[in-house]
Amino acid sequence: MAWRYPESRIATGDVVTPHELMRNIDAVASEMNGHIDRDNLALATVDTDALASGACNSARFVEIASTYTLSVQDNWQVLSTLSTNIVCEDGWLQTSVSLAMGVVSTPETVDQVLVAISVDGVIVGAEEGSNGAFVVYVIGDTPVSAGSKYIEVLVKRSPYETAGHTSYDIAISQACLEARNVRR
């Protein structure tokens, strides 16, 4: 291997960021792996069957493309269009969901809702929000064992609801669920 000179020289008294330190290391690592990266591999050059077991994290992204109305009640309602399965290995399952909601009822009232993420029937994250054209963002991380996991997004009436409604409709205009398995 030819001499590889540092891209940036660091002297005593310099204030540096990790990015500056990594530039020198990345240059050597890139040369050692033959400069293989996402920019110089053709699409479908390597598929997951050709990789060693556990070499990749699994991930899912589910999105709602059209607006739909949901009746919110005291019990959990499943947003079936955001439900998905993901095959995991031992490690962590990182999940997040974002919902953009609007008011459907007339006269317009702002109602409080709870949004939650469930993995195999266990709630791993929940957040309270409002259907007054707000976005609710929920994050949930949980340890998982190897196997298929079922992820659901749930919505229900908040126990802190102040408008006095026991049931109301919300319009979900945009929503997405992301899930990623991180191996140990």
C-alpha positions, 0 to 999 in steps of 0.5 A: 500500500502506498503512503497515505498522508493525513488530509488534515494535520492536527497540531498542539493547541488545535480545537478539533471535531470528531469529523476532522479526526475521522477524515484521516481514518476514513481515507485509510479505511476506504483505500483498504476496502478497495473504495467500495461504497454506495457510489460505486456498486451497481444496484442489486450487485449484492443481495441479502442472500449473499451476506452472512447471517446477521450482517444487515439490520432489518427495517420497515417504513409504512406510510398512509398516502390518503386521508381517512377518518377514525372514530376515537373512543375510550378503548384502543383503536388500531390503525391497521394501515400502519400495522406491519411485521418485521423479522428481528434478530436478538437486539433492540427494536427501534420504532417511531410513528408520526401522525398529522391529525385534523378535526372532523366534528362540527362544531369544531372542537379540539379533542385530546388523543393518545397515540401508542406503538405496540410490539406483539401486544405490548405498548412500547411508547405513547404520547398525548396530542390533539386533533386540532391539526397537530402532529404527534410523534411517538418513539418506542425502543424495546429489546427483542429476541429473534423472530417475527414481531408485529407492530401496531399503531394505536389511538384512543381518547385521552383520559385527560379529555376536557371537551367532554366527548366520549367518542369523536372523529379525527382525520388522519391526513399523513402518517408514517411508521418506521421500525428498525432492528439493531443487533446486539 
